[in-house]
Amino acid sequence: MIEEKNGATARDYSFLMFLTLLNVMNFVDRQLLASFANWIVPDLGLTNTQFGLLTGLIFIIFYSVAGLFMGVLADRVNRTKLIAAGLALWSVLTALSGLAKGFVSLAIPRLFIGVGESIMTPTSMSLLADRFPSSRLGFASGVYYMGVPVGVAASLFVVAYLEPVLGWRGCFYALGGLGVVLAVIMYFIKETPRRHIVEAVEPVEQLSVKEILQVLLSALRNSPALAMTIGGGVAFHFILGAASFEQLWFVQERGFDRSEVAELTGWLAFAGGILGNLFGGVGGDAFLRRTGMGRPMFLFWIMLVLTPLTIAYRFVDPASLFFMVGIFLGYFQLGCFYGPTFSTVQELVPPQIRGTLVAFYILSLNFVGLGIGVTGAGFAIDWMAANNVAEPYTVTLVVFSVISAIAIPLFYLAGRRFEKDRAALYDSLSA
């Protein structure tokens, strides 16, 4: 059995908060296009299909494929400088996006923003796994992944509060400049020693790229819990992709003003996301300690309870309290997801390939889950609108929510299998 490092230090928690800030910037820049949908779509004359491609495949292809390569790099090079380079790249391209005049001129920077952003999470999760013990890794992952709901909320606050002052293009310029400043700070932060090297009795030989990929494939074959956790995460991301059209849904089919609904959903995303991340990170760790079942089982119960509610609210009066509760629960459920799944996948692979595994997981979530969700939703909405189907946004969001429920049985099975697969990994590492 592998012994855990003693508790994390105050410096480790400070570093965690800075990485979380960078992840907030990551998701603000990524989400800005969807948050400004009600401005950018009419200003640039985009169809729903084109908008879906910009927020889906055009971004995701480079983000996902480059991410696997960046995960391998994270297992081999200085990780803090790697993050700084990625942050600088995507920030400059975010600023350039503000110059777009149409579909093509927005698509080009979106392609390469994905390359820069693909560095952030594989590298950060590898760093956190070397700073926090296994018993606190779910908490650390949950805090780091507050960057998702806080970043989504912050992008909506930018729409609500800064757009009237700067315009949507000015907001892109300002956020790009802020990212460059943070990249300079990150460049001067020292690398974290890799724990499996520091604690090794004998010198640890660095794996080649080919060997890293071979170990990854072996882990996927030999750990059903790992494969099912990844599968559940992919299924959950179908609705997250389709949700790129939510701001358009609020305005076109639920009658909200575009600025007012950005402000409203921003606050609900902020509150629901933070509470969800804390509940998912701390609750997932506690669930694992008390039951011995994996954190995916914790997600099984959350999704089993919340999924019907997040579907039902699509049909209620938008002036009702339940409509607001439904939006809140959607962001709460999203927040619960990240800590348990990212800590789980890292615990089911050898430490030498954690960065690569996280990159592969992100590739799967984005290329398959978000890619199908956002691109498929754009095609579906345009097709239904052309055929005079009533409320095409509502129909699409409900259908993708139902498809995402495939994650429920997958998380159940992964949770039941987790302890057996983790024990087998520890036995193989100590042999």
Buried (B, 14 or more C-beta within 10 A) or exposed (E): EEEEBEEBEEEBBEBBEEBBBBBBBBBBBBBBBBBBBBBBBEBBEBBBBBBBBBBBBBBBBBBBBBBBBBBBBBBBEBBBBBBBBBBBBBBBBBBBBBEBEEBEEBBBBBBBBBBBBBBBBBBBBBBBBBBBBBEBBBBBBBBBBBBBBBBBBBBBBBBBBBBEEBBBBEBBBBBBEBBBEBBEEBBEBEEBEBBBEEEEEEEBEEBEEEEBBEBBEBBBEBBBBBBBBBBBBBBBBBBBBBBBBBBBBBBBBBEBEBBEBBBBBBBBBBBBBBBBBBBBBBBBBBBBEEEEBBBBBBBBBBBBEBBEBBBEBBEBEBEEEBBBBBBBBBBBBBBBBBBBBBBBBBBBBBBBBBBBBBBBBBBBBBBBBBBBBBBBBBBBBBBBBEEEBEBBBBBBBBBBBEBBBBBBBBBBBBBBBBBEBBEBBEEEEEE
